[in-house]
Amino acid sequence: MFDPVDFPKPTLVSVNGVEIEVFEAGRQNAGKPIVLCHGWPEHAFSWRHQMPALAAAGYHVIVPNQRGYGNSSRPAEVTDYDIAHLSGDLIALLDHYGYEDATFVGHDWGAAVVWGLTLLHPNRVNTVINLSLPYLERGERPWIESMEEAFGGDFYFVHFNRRPGVADAVFEENTFQFLRNIYRKNEPPREPQPGMALIDLARAEKPLGEPVMSDGELAVFVSAFELTGFTGGMNWYRNLDRNWHLLADVDPIIQQPTLMIYGDRDVVAKSERLTDFVPNAETVSLDCGHWIQQEKPEETNQVILEWLGRRDAT
């Protein structure tokens, strides 16, 4: 298991009207930037296993706690967490370091941000690596509206939007328990239950399956969310329909070379139409659940480095 004391010390960078907490590795590799974007409820620390491997492979590894997380700014306005702001932070980080473009890697919500960033600022992204969350097609109706019809009001995307503050408060009352219970692997299959699943998870006294990380690693996440609460990160969900409108006039095709990494046991469904929108995508599946880079760190590193190596050789 990883010792948290080995994680790099952060710097606070003022960009795009906010302060972003940034962790770096491989600064000596200036000129080969790779930006790693976490999801929810995560933290830059979720990339702890990838940072040294990528730095050793010659990359300048830049890992922000995105707005709403860690010691980064947490604006009060919900609309300050839309895809224009989140991608703007990443573009401003590139400008701060003097880079025209970079490889962007995203997991979970971080993958959604990388997809959106690539659509909005295609000239600033040279390659894409995303984990768990495939490209989300922009259908004829806003995403939350569609999800509500398909999955009902208790589906967490819908619940976070329709009942703001309710789940936030439950997670904050049960921060350790919620994070302990969500960061699991090899969970036994169980029948879906009525009600809001994540609220039930936060209140469950006994976790299922096996822990994804050590107690010391989990403590990093717990202390971060005890400081920040959960609302900043959950506000990303509350902009999903706003993002649908912001992307209305954008070319929906991503041309960049792309690596999509799935977990075969992930609850997030794989895309059957990925190459319709990302024609230069390759896919790899690992035998794991949702927390791919933390569940299978060595395998994730191997897949990423092998794919990047082939890219660099051409």
LINWOCOR-V131141 format. One record per residue. N is the residue number from 1. OMEGA is omega in radians with two decimals (999 if undefined). NEAR is the number of other ideal C-beta (glycine too) atoms within 12 Angstrom. Layout:
BEGIN
<<N	OMEGA	NEAR> <N	OMEGA	NEAR>>
END
This chain:
BEGIN
<<1	-3.08	18> <2	3.06	24> <3	-3.09	16> <4	-3.13	25> <5	3.12	13> <6	-3.11	18> <7	-3.10	28> <8	3.04	24> <9	-3.06	15> <10	2.91	25> <11	3.05	24> <12	-3.08	19> <13	3.11	29> <14	-3.12	18> <15	2.94	29> <16	3.09	27> <17	3.11	15> <18	2.98	32> <19	-3.13	27> <20	3.08	40> <21	-3.02	36> <22	3.03	40> <23	-3.07	39> <24	2.94	34> <25	3.10	33> <26	3.12	27> <27	-3.14	20> <28	-3.12	14> <29	-3.13	22> <30	-3.13	18> <31	3.10	17> <32	-3.07	27> <33	2.99	38> <34	-3.04	43> <35	-3.08	49> <36	-3.00	51> <37	-3.08	51> <38	3.09	45> <39	-3.10	39> <40	-0.14	45> <41	-2.97	45> <42	-2.98	46> <43	3.06	46> <44	-3.12	40> <45	3.13	42> <46	3.13	48> <47	-3.04	45> <48	-3.11	37> <49	-3.09	35> <50	-3.02	45> <51	-3.12	37> <52	-3.13	25> <53	3.13	29> <54	3.09	36> <55	3.13	29> <56	3.13	16> <57	3.03	27> <58	-3.11	22> <59	2.94	39> <60	-3.00	30> <61	-3.09	40> <62	-3.03	45> <63	3.14	49> <64	2.71	49> <65	-3.05	43> <66	-3.04	55> <67	-3.08	45> <68	-3.01	47> <69	3.03	47> <70	3.14	36> <71	3.03	28> <72	-3.14	37> <73	3.10	29> <74	-3.12	31> <75	-3.09	25> <76	-3.06	14> <77	3.12	20> <78	-3.07	26> <79	3.08	20> <80	-3.14	28> <81	3.12	39> <82	-3.04	32> <83	3.09	40> <84	3.13	27> <85	-3.08	36> <86	3.09	49> <87	3.09	40> <88	3.07	29> <89	-3.09	42> <90	3.07	45> <91	3.12	34> <92	3.05	29> <93	3.07	40> <94	3.13	34> <95	3.14	21> <96	-3.12	25> <97	3.09	30> <98	-3.11	14> <99	3.07	27> <100	3.13	15> <101	-3.10	27> <102	2.89	39> <103	3.11	40> <104	-3.13	46> <105	3.14	51> <106	3.02	46> <107	3.06	43> <108	3.13	39> <109	3.06	42> <110	3.07	43> <111	3.10	41> <112	3.11	41> <113	-3.14	49> <114	3.05	49> <115	-3.13	47> <116	3.08	44> <117	-3.10	43> <118	3.07	46> <119	-3.05	35> <120	-3.06	30> <121	-3.01	31> <122	-3.11	25> <123	3.14	16> <124	-3.11	29> <125	3.13	38> <126	3.05	28> <127	-3.09	36> <128	2.96	46> <129	3.14	48> <130	-3.10	48> <131	3.01	51> <132	-2.98	44> <133	3.13	33> <134	3.07	36> <135	-3.13	34> <136	-3.12	34> <137	3.08	23> <138	-3.11	27> <139	-3.08	19> <140	-3.12	10> <141	3.12	17> <142	-2.97	25> <143	-3.10	32> <144	3.09	29> <145	3.14	21> <146	-3.14	21> <147	-3.14	27> <148	3.13	24> <149	-3.06	15> <150	-2.96	15> <151	3.12	19> <152	-3.02	18> <153	3.14	22> <154	3.06	24> <155	-2.90	27> <156	3.06	37> <157	-3.10	36> <158	-3.10	30> <159	3.14	30> <160	-3.12	39> <161	-3.02	29> <162	-3.10	24> <163	-3.07	23> <164	3.10	19> <165	-3.06	20> <166	3.14	24> <167	3.12	39> <168	-3.08	33> <169	3.13	20> <170	3.13	30> <171	-3.12	37> <172	3.08	28> <173	-3.03	19> <174	-2.97	27> <175	-3.12	28> <176	-3.08	24> <177	-3.14	25> <178	-3.10	36> <179	3.06	38> <180	-3.05	31> <181	-3.09	30> <182	-3.13	42> <183	-3.13	37> <184	3.06	29> <185	3.12	26> <186	3.12	19> <187	3.10	25> <188	3.11	12> <189	3.12	11> <190	-3.14	13> <191	3.05	7> <192	-3.14	14> <193	3.05	13> <194	3.13	11> <195	-3.09	20> <196	-2.94	27> <197	-3.08	28> <198	3.04	33> <199	3.09	30> <200	3.13	26> <201	-3.13	31> <202	-3.10	32> <203	-3.10	21> <204	-3.08	24> <205	-3.10	14> <206	3.12	11> <207	3.10	25> <208	3.08	21> <209	-3.08	25> <210	3.13	18> <211	3.08	25> <212	-3.02	35> <213	3.11	33> <214	3.10	19> <215	3.14	18> <216	3.09	20> <217	3.11	31> <218	-3.12	34> <219	3.10	24> <220	3.12	33> <221	-3.09	41> <222	-3.12	31> <223	3.12	20> <224	-3.09	36> <225	2.99	40> <226	3.09	20> <227	-2.94	22> <228	-2.87	33> <229	-3.03	25> <230	-2.96	41> <231	-3.13	33> <232	3.13	40> <233	3.14	39> <234	3.08	37> <235	3.02	36> <236	3.11	42> <237	-3.05	39> <238	3.07	34> <239	-3.04	40> <240	3.12	37> <241	3.05	30> <242	3.10	28> <243	3.10	35> <244	3.10	28> <245	-3.11	21> <246	-3.10	25> <247	-3.02	33> <248	-3.02	18> <249	-3.09	11> <250	3.03	24> <251	-3.03	14> <252	-3.08	25> <253	3.08	22> <254	-3.05	36> <255	-3.06	21> <256	2.97	33> <257	-3.00	25> <258	2.99	38> <259	3.11	36> <260	-3.12	40> <261	3.11	43> <262	2.87	34> <263	-3.08	36> <264	-3.12	22> <265	3.11	25> <266	3.06	30> <267	3.09	24> <268	-3.07	28> <269	3.03	16> <270	3.12	22> <271	3.07	24> <272	-3.06	12> <273	-3.05	17> <274	-3.05	29> <275	3.00	19> <276	-3.10	15> <277	3.14	29> <278	-2.96	33> <279	-3.12	17> <280	-3.11	22> <281	2.93	32> <282	-3.14	27> <283	3.05	26> <284	3.08	27> <285	3.08	23> <286	-3.10	31> <287	-3.11	17> <288	3.09	33> <289	-2.98	31> <290	-3.00	38> <291	-2.85	43> <292	-3.02	46> <293	3.07	47> <294	3.11	43> <295	-3.07	34> <296	-3.02	32> <297	-3.10	30> <298	3.13	19> <299	3.10	26> <300	3.13	38> <301	-3.11	34> <302	-3.14	21> <303	-3.11	32> <304	-3.07	42> <305	3.12	28> <306	-3.14	21> <307	3.10	31> <308	3.12	30> <309	3.08	18> <310	3.10	15> <311	-3.09	25> <312	-3.09	18> <313	-3.10	8> <314	999	9>>
END
